[in-house]
Amino acid sequence: MVQRDGDRDELARSDRFGAAKAKRARIVLLAADGVASARIADCTDATFTTVLNGRGRYERHGIAGLPNALMFGGPRELEHRAITG
């Protein structure tokens, strides 16, 4: 995987990010260093799919793609009836 210019320094400061973004940053750094996706999953305690998704987000959107692709689908919506009983 090829990193974009200047991204390594920002990714290396991942301790300033939230936990999810920090994990994705670590995935990107390891991938850029040539580490295989299966090994990255082991090193980061992530699933293989999470590693592939993180790499894909970075390749498509750069650092801007790392913060929040938290769940499948949109946010949960509650019906008014469920809230008021």
PyMOL commands that set and color helices and strands:
alter all, ss='L'
color gray80, all
select helices_A, chain A and resi 7-12+14-16+19-32+37-44+48-65+80-84
alter helices_A, ss='H'
color red, helices_A
deselect
rebuild
show_as cartoon
